């Protein structure tokens, strides 16, 4: 499983910029694929049976899942995460689908400190992918 996860991580920038979030318990990713689809990925460290979960999603569904992960999952680990501010930003973009996902990913990568004082949960560039692979 971990080899498959590492292969996904290694190729995650092939079709654009992915969102990679990591906590003490799991890694979450929303990875652009060829075409207008997104691969949702999670790797749970303490799950011996199926640590890797993945599935291809349409852009609108991928956006909903990504925002749900940020607002419900990540806030458990990043207590000062300003989810309402991020949702306000998203609503004001006038974008939808993949364009909206890319805009949110770019905003989080470039301006994470606007939403939280703890920015250690996000992979900001391809150079940081090793952090994810070291955890599995």
C-alpha positions as CSV (number, residue, x, y, z in Angstrom):
1,X,0.0,0.0,0.0
2,X,2.7,2.5,0.9
3,X,4.4,2.0,-2.4
4,X,1.2,2.8,-4.3
5,X,0.8,5.9,-2.1
6,X,4.4,7.0,-2.8
7,X,3.8,6.6,-6.5
8,X,0.7,8.8,-6.3
9,X,2.7,11.4,-4.3
10,X,5.5,11.3,-6.9
11,X,3.2,11.9,-9.8
12,X,0.9,14.3,-8.0
13,X,2.2,17.4,-9.8
14,X,2.0,15.9,-13.3
15,X,-1.4,17.5,-14.2
16,X,-1.2,20.6,-12.0
17,X,-0.8,21.5,-8.4
18,X,-2.4,19.2,-5.8
19,X,-3.5,19.9,-2.3
20,X,-1.6,17.8,0.3
21,X,-2.5,18.1,4.0
22,X,-0.9,16.1,6.7
23,X,-1.5,15.6,10.4
24,X,-0.2,13.3,13.1
25,X,-2.8,10.7,12.1
26,X,-3.3,10.9,8.4
27,X,-2.4,12.5,5.0
28,X,-5.1,13.9,2.7
29,X,-4.6,14.8,-0.9
30,X,-6.7,16.2,-3.8
31,X,-4.7,15.5,-6.9
32,X,-5.6,16.7,-10.4
33,X,-5.7,13.9,-13.0
34,X,-5.7,13.9,-16.8
35,X,-9.0,15.2,-18.0
36,X,-11.3,17.1,-15.7
37,X,-11.2,14.8,-12.7
38,X,-9.5,14.8,-9.3
39,X,-8.1,12.0,-7.3
40,X,-9.0,12.1,-3.6
41,X,-6.4,10.3,-1.5
42,X,-6.1,9.6,2.2
43,X,-3.5,7.6,4.0
44,X,-4.3,6.8,7.7
45,X,-1.2,5.8,9.6
46,X,-2.9,3.5,12.2
47,X,-5.1,1.6,9.8
48,X,-3.4,-1.8,9.3
49,X,-6.0,-3.2,6.9
50,X,-6.5,-0.4,4.4
51,X,-4.4,2.7,5.2
52,X,-4.8,4.0,1.6
53,X,-8.1,5.1,0.3
54,X,-8.5,6.8,-3.1
55,X,-11.1,7.6,-5.6
56,X,-11.5,9.7,-8.7
57,X,-14.1,12.5,-8.4
58,X,-15.8,15.0,-10.6
59,X,-14.6,18.6,-10.0
60,X,-17.8,19.8,-8.1
61,X,-17.8,16.7,-5.9
62,X,-14.1,17.0,-5.3
63,X,-14.5,20.6,-4.2
64,X,-17.2,19.6,-1.7
65,X,-15.0,16.8,-0.3
66,X,-12.0,19.0,-0.1
67,X,-13.8,21.7,1.8
68,X,-15.4,19.2,4.1
69,X,-12.0,17.8,4.9
70,X,-10.6,21.2,5.6
71,X,-13.6,22.3,7.7
72,X,-14.3,19.1,9.6
73,X,-11.1,17.0,9.6
74,X,-8.3,19.5,9.6
75,X,-9.8,21.8,12.2
76,X,-9.4,19.1,14.7
77,X,-5.6,19.4,14.3
78,X,-5.3,23.1,13.5
79,X,-7.5,24.8,16.1
80,X,-7.1,28.4,14.8
81,X,-7.9,27.5,11.2
82,X,-10.3,30.3,9.9
83,X,-12.6,28.1,7.8
84,X,-15.3,30.8,7.4
85,X,-12.7,33.2,6.0
86,X,-11.6,30.5,3.5
87,X,-15.2,29.8,2.5
88,X,-15.8,33.5,2.1
89,X,-12.8,33.7,-0.2
90,X,-14.0,30.7,-2.2
91,X,-17.5,32.2,-2.6
92,X,-16.1,35.5,-3.8
93,X,-14.0,34.0,-6.6
94,X,-17.0,33.5,-9.0
95,X,-15.4,30.3,-10.1
96,X,-16.6,26.7,-10.1
97,X,-15.4,23.2,-10.7
98,X,-11.7,22.6,-11.3
99,X,-11.0,26.4,-11.5
100,X,-12.4,26.8,-8.0
101,X,-10.3,23.9,-6.6
102,X,-7.1,25.3,-8.2
103,X,-7.9,28.8,-6.8
104,X,-8.4,27.4,-3.2
105,X,-5.3,25.3,-3.4
106,X,-3.2,28.3,-4.7
107,X,-4.7,30.5,-1.9
108,X,-3.8,27.9,0.8
109,X,-0.3,27.4,-0.5
110,X,0.5,31.1,-0.9
111,X,-1.5,32.6,2.0
112,X,-1.8,29.8,4.6
113,X,-0.7,32.3,7.3
114,X,-3.9,34.4,6.5
115,X,-6.0,31.4,7.8
116,X,-3.9,30.0,10.6
117,X,-0.7,30.6,12.7
118,X,0.3,27.0,12.2
119,X,1.1,26.4,8.5
120,X,3.0,23.1,9.0
121,X,0.1,21.0,7.7
122,X,0.3,21.8,4.0
123,X,2.8,20.9,1.3
124,X,3.6,24.1,-0.5
125,X,5.8,22.8,-3.4
126,X,7.0,19.7,-5.2
127,X,10.2,20.0,-3.2
128,X,8.3,19.2,0.0
129,X,6.8,15.9,-1.2
130,X,9.5,13.9,0.7
131,X,7.8,14.9,4.0
132,X,4.8,12.8,2.9
133,X,6.8,9.8,1.8
134,X,8.8,9.8,5.1
135,X,5.6,9.4,7.1
136,X,4.5,6.1,5.5
